[in-house]
Amino acid sequence: MFSLTDPSITGHVGSGSWSDAEKFNAYMHGVSSNYSDAQSYKNLGTREENSAYYMGAKSSNEAKAIFNSVLNKLLSMTYAGADYTKVD
């Protein structure tokens, strides 16, 4: 949990220096799987389609909601059946 957390910030906006929030959030996007070809926080590359891997929390309630969301997604996953008759 960080006070600068804001996943809607993906980089620098406007002219002038990068703010600490812009640097922090661009970095977090870069180390998540949102930008798998990121070179640096200033050069994230292309965002992966349908990516929302960086989820930030500023409070324990927000963190709990994120963990519950991830857990619910994991529990709702279905897997294709395997044909074990072709295994030697």
C-alpha positions as CSV (number, residue, x, y, z in Angstrom):
1,M,0.0,0.0,0.0
2,F,1.4,3.3,-1.1
3,S,0.0,6.8,-0.9
4,L,0.9,7.5,-4.5
5,T,-0.9,4.5,-5.8
6,D,-3.2,5.3,-8.8
7,P,-3.4,2.7,-11.5
8,S,-5.1,5.2,-13.8
9,I,-1.7,7.0,-14.1
10,T,0.4,5.3,-16.8
11,G,3.0,7.9,-17.5
12,H,3.8,11.6,-17.8
13,V,1.1,14.1,-18.8
14,G,2.0,17.6,-20.0
15,S,5.3,19.4,-20.1
16,G,7.8,19.7,-17.3
17,S,9.2,17.2,-14.9
18,W,7.6,13.9,-14.0
19,S,5.8,14.0,-10.7
20,D,6.6,11.4,-8.1
21,A,3.1,9.9,-8.6
22,E,3.7,9.6,-12.4
23,K,7.1,7.9,-11.8
24,F,5.7,5.5,-9.2
25,N,2.7,4.4,-11.1
26,A,4.5,4.1,-14.5
27,Y,7.1,2.0,-12.7
28,M,4.4,-0.2,-11.2
29,H,2.7,-0.7,-14.6
30,G,6.1,-1.5,-16.0
31,V,6.9,-4.3,-13.5
32,S,3.4,-5.7,-13.8
33,S,2.4,-7.7,-16.8
34,N,0.5,-4.7,-18.2
35,Y,3.5,-3.7,-20.3
36,S,5.5,-6.9,-20.9
37,D,8.1,-5.2,-23.1
38,A,8.7,-2.2,-20.8
39,Q,12.3,-0.8,-20.9
40,S,11.9,1.7,-18.1
41,Y,9.1,3.7,-16.4
42,K,9.6,6.4,-19.1
43,N,9.5,3.8,-21.9
44,L,6.7,1.3,-21.1
45,G,6.1,0.2,-24.7
46,T,2.8,-1.2,-25.8
47,R,0.2,-2.1,-23.2
48,E,-1.0,-5.7,-23.3
49,E,-4.6,-6.2,-24.5
50,N,-7.2,-6.4,-21.7
51,S,-4.5,-6.0,-19.0
52,A,-5.3,-4.8,-15.5
53,Y,-2.6,-6.5,-13.5
54,Y,-1.5,-3.5,-11.5
55,M,-4.1,-2.9,-8.8
56,G,-3.2,-0.4,-6.1
57,A,-4.5,0.0,-2.6
58,K,-4.2,2.9,-0.3
59,S,-5.9,1.3,2.7
60,S,-6.4,-2.2,4.2
61,N,-10.0,-2.1,3.0
62,E,-9.0,-1.5,-0.6
63,A,-6.3,-4.3,-0.3
64,K,-8.9,-6.7,1.1
65,A,-11.3,-5.9,-1.8
66,I,-8.4,-6.5,-4.3
67,F,-7.5,-9.8,-2.7
68,N,-11.1,-10.9,-2.7
69,S,-11.5,-9.9,-6.4
70,V,-8.4,-11.9,-7.4
71,L,-9.5,-14.9,-5.3
72,N,-13.0,-14.9,-6.8
73,K,-11.5,-14.8,-10.3
74,L,-9.3,-17.7,-9.5
75,L,-12.2,-19.7,-8.1
76,S,-14.3,-19.1,-11.1
77,M,-11.8,-20.4,-13.6
78,T,-12.6,-23.4,-15.6
79,Y,-10.2,-25.8,-17.2
80,A,-10.5,-27.8,-20.4
81,G,-10.7,-31.5,-19.9
82,A,-7.7,-33.6,-20.6
83,D,-7.7,-36.8,-22.7
84,Y,-5.5,-39.1,-20.6
85,T,-6.2,-42.1,-23.0
86,K,-3.4,-40.8,-25.2
87,V,-0.8,-40.7,-22.5
88,D,1.9,-43.5,-22.4
